[in-house]
Amino acid sequence: MSTNTEIEAAVFRRLLQHLDNHKDVQNIELMNLANFCRNCLAKWYVSAAEEQGQSVDYEQARERIYGMPYSEWKDKYQLPATPEQLAAFEKKNG
C-alpha cells in the first residue's frame, strides 16, 4: 500500500471516529451544512468497493460507517428532524 493510500485510510478512520464522537450531530444537519451525511459515506463506500471489484452491500457499509447496525444507531441517536431542518433541506435540495 502506498504512503498516500495509508494516509488517506488514516484520515477516513479519523473521520469515522470524529462522527462517532459526535453522535449528537444529526444527518440532516450534515446534509444542510455540508451536503453529505453518514449515509452518503456508506454509499461512497459501496461505490469504492465496486470500483475495486469487491461487493459490499449498503447495510454492510452503513454498519462500517455507523459502527453498529443502522437501525440500532437510528433508535439510539437519531432525533426527529425539526421543521426548520426540514425547510432548510427542502430549500437546498428541493
C-alpha positions in Angstrom: 0.0 0.0 0.0 1.4 3.4 -0.9 2.1 6.0 1.7 -0.6 8.2 0.2 -3.2 5.4 0.5 -2.2 4.8 4.1 -2.6 8.5 4.9 -6.0 8.6 3.2 -7.1 5.4 5.1 -6.0 7.0 8.4 -7.9 10.2 7.6 -11.0 8.1 6.8 -10.7 6.3 10.1 -10.3 9.6 11.9 -13.4 11.0 10.2 -15.4 7.9 11.3 -14.1 8.3 14.9 -15.0 12.0 14.8 -18.5 11.3 13.6 -18.8 8.6 16.3 -17.7 11.0 19.0 -20.4 13.5 17.8 -23.4 11.3 17.5 -25.4 14.4 18.5 -24.8 15.9 15.1 -27.8 14.7 13.1 -27.5 13.6 9.4 -29.9 16.3 8.3 -27.6 18.9 9.9 -24.7 17.4 8.0 -26.7 17.5 4.8 -27.8 21.1 5.3 -24.3 22.3 6.1 -22.0 20.1 4.1 -24.2 18.4 1.5 -23.2 14.9 2.8 -24.0 12.7 5.7 -23.2 9.3 7.2 -25.5 7.6 4.7 -23.6 9.4 1.8 -20.4 8.0 3.2 -21.9 4.5 3.2 -23.0 4.9 -0.5 -19.5 6.1 -1.4 -18.1 3.1 0.5 -20.2 0.8 -1.6 -19.2 2.6 -4.8 -15.5 2.5 -4.0 -15.7 -1.2 -3.2 -17.3 -1.9 -6.6 -14.6 0.1 -8.3 -12.1 -2.3 -6.6 -14.1 -5.3 -7.8 -15.5 -6.0 -4.3 -19.1 -6.5 -3.3 -20.2 -4.6 -0.2 -24.0 -4.1 0.3 -25.4 -0.8 1.6 -26.3 -2.2 5.0 -22.8 -3.6 5.5 -21.4 -0.2 4.5 -23.7 1.6 6.9 -22.6 -0.7 9.7 -19.0 0.2 8.9 -19.8 4.0 8.9 -22.1 4.0 11.9 -20.1 1.4 14.0 -23.2 -0.6 14.5 -26.3 -1.6 12.5 -28.0 1.5 11.2 -31.3 0.5 12.8 -29.6 0.4 16.2 -27.9 3.7 15.7 -31.2 5.3 14.5 -33.1 4.1 17.6 -30.4 5.3 20.0 -29.2 8.6 18.4 -31.4 9.9 15.6 -33.9 12.6 16.6 -36.9 13.7 14.5 -36.0 16.5 12.2 -37.3 19.9 13.2 -39.5 21.9 10.9 -36.6 24.3 10.4 -34.2 21.5 9.5 -36.7 20.1 7.0 -37.3 23.5 5.5 -33.6 24.1 5.1 -33.2 20.7 3.5 -36.1 21.3 1.1 -34.7 24.7 0.1 -31.3 23.3 -0.6 -32.5 20.1 -2.3 -36.0 20.9 -3.4 
